[in-house]
Amino acid sequence: MTDPEDLAARLDRITFLLVGVVVLQAADLLGLGPAGLILFLVVGLFVTALYNADV
């Protein structure tokens, strides 16, 4: 039987990879280039900070 925490860690890694692929595809589709990737990075860090904040 698989440990639930191990399964959750695997799903987290898969989710991060999928989000990374979607961000790269969106930047390419919109023609944003390196500046667009930096923008996505800054927005992603901000959203992650809000998501993980203890409010």
Backbone bond lengths (Angstrom), bond angles and torsions (degrees), N, CA, C in turn:
res aa  C-N    CA-C-N  psi(-1)  N-CA   C-N-CA  omega(-1)  CA-C   N-CA-C  phi
1 M - - - 1.454 - - 1.527 109.16 -
2 T 1.298 116.70 142.87 1.457 122.05 -178.67 1.526 110.07 -85.20
3 D 1.319 115.13 137.60 1.463 121.18 177.25 1.531 108.61 -68.11
4 P 1.341 119.20 129.23 1.466 121.05 -179.17 1.530 113.25 -57.77
5 E 1.335 117.75 -35.67 1.463 119.77 179.72 1.525 110.65 -68.73
6 D 1.336 116.87 -36.07 1.462 120.64 177.58 1.525 110.04 -65.85
7 L 1.320 115.87 -41.86 1.457 120.41 178.24 1.524 110.60 -63.69
8 A 1.325 117.25 -42.15 1.465 121.03 178.85 1.523 110.87 -62.93
9 A 1.329 117.39 -39.48 1.462 120.56 178.72 1.524 110.49 -65.23
10 R 1.320 117.15 -39.56 1.472 120.31 178.18 1.529 110.97 -65.49
11 L 1.329 116.43 -42.14 1.461 119.68 178.60 1.523 111.18 -64.69
12 D 1.332 117.62 -36.86 1.463 120.68 176.52 1.521 110.69 -61.57
13 R 1.333 117.21 -44.54 1.467 120.40 179.92 1.521 110.88 -63.71
14 I 1.335 117.04 -41.93 1.461 120.45 178.70 1.525 110.05 -63.87
15 T 1.325 117.10 -41.27 1.465 121.19 179.35 1.522 110.89 -62.75
16 F 1.343 117.45 -44.31 1.460 120.44 178.81 1.524 110.99 -61.95
17 L 1.332 117.57 -40.84 1.462 120.59 178.14 1.524 111.00 -63.91
18 L 1.332 117.02 -43.37 1.461 120.01 179.33 1.524 111.76 -64.15
19 V 1.320 117.52 -41.25 1.468 120.82 177.65 1.521 109.91 -63.18
20 G 1.327 117.11 -41.48 1.461 120.62 177.76 1.515 112.09 -60.61
21 V 1.325 116.99 -43.11 1.467 120.90 179.08 1.523 110.46 -65.10
22 V 1.323 117.31 -42.25 1.468 120.72 179.86 1.526 110.62 -63.63
23 V 1.323 117.69 -41.64 1.466 121.08 179.39 1.523 110.42 -64.10
24 L 1.328 117.08 -45.03 1.465 119.50 179.00 1.524 111.34 -63.33
25 Q 1.324 117.60 -40.92 1.460 120.68 178.89 1.529 110.96 -66.67
26 A 1.326 117.70 -39.95 1.465 120.82 179.30 1.524 110.77 -65.19
27 A 1.326 117.30 -42.22 1.463 120.54 178.76 1.522 110.47 -64.02
28 D 1.328 116.82 -39.29 1.463 120.38 179.02 1.525 110.71 -69.29
29 L 1.323 116.81 -43.07 1.461 121.33 -178.82 1.525 111.54 -63.71
30 L 1.330 115.99 -39.47 1.462 120.34 -179.65 1.525 112.74 -83.01
31 G 1.330 116.77 -7.01 1.457 120.62 179.25 1.512 113.17 66.99
32 L 1.323 117.43 36.47 1.459 120.67 -174.72 1.518 113.56 -83.55
33 G 1.320 117.61 -26.76 1.464 120.20 179.63 1.516 112.34 70.44
34 P 1.331 116.69 -159.93 1.471 121.01 -177.36 1.533 113.20 -61.55
35 A 1.326 117.58 -35.84 1.466 120.25 179.19 1.526 110.43 -64.43
36 G 1.307 117.07 -37.03 1.459 121.02 177.52 1.513 112.28 -66.67
37 L 1.338 116.33 -38.15 1.463 119.81 177.28 1.522 110.78 -64.53
38 I 1.322 116.07 -39.80 1.468 119.90 177.59 1.529 109.79 -64.78
39 L 1.322 117.04 -40.90 1.465 120.79 177.56 1.525 110.81 -61.31
40 F 1.340 116.66 -46.62 1.463 120.27 176.89 1.522 110.96 -59.79
41 L 1.325 117.43 -39.11 1.462 121.69 179.93 1.526 110.88 -63.53
42 V 1.323 116.77 -46.25 1.465 120.88 -179.34 1.528 110.57 -64.36
43 V 1.320 116.85 -45.15 1.468 120.30 179.18 1.527 110.12 -64.46
44 G 1.328 117.08 -41.17 1.461 120.90 178.73 1.512 112.59 -63.08
45 L 1.329 117.04 -41.11 1.460 120.16 177.56 1.525 111.12 -64.67
46 F 1.337 116.46 -39.62 1.461 120.70 178.70 1.527 111.07 -64.70
47 V 1.327 116.60 -45.72 1.467 120.72 179.66 1.523 110.39 -64.22
48 T 1.330 117.10 -40.49 1.465 120.88 178.28 1.520 111.18 -64.11
49 A 1.327 116.90 -40.76 1.464 120.23 178.41 1.528 110.70 -63.55
50 L 1.323 117.09 -40.99 1.463 120.04 177.73 1.526 111.32 -66.58
51 Y 1.327 116.30 -39.63 1.465 120.98 -178.97 1.528 111.35 -65.14
52 N 1.325 116.46 -38.40 1.460 120.95 -176.66 1.526 113.72 -91.13
53 A 1.327 117.59 -0.18 1.465 120.48 -177.81 1.524 110.38 -70.50
54 D 1.314 115.21 142.12 1.466 120.88 176.10 1.524 108.40 -92.64
55 V 1.315 115.17 95.30 1.462 120.20 -177.44 1.507 109.41 -105.50
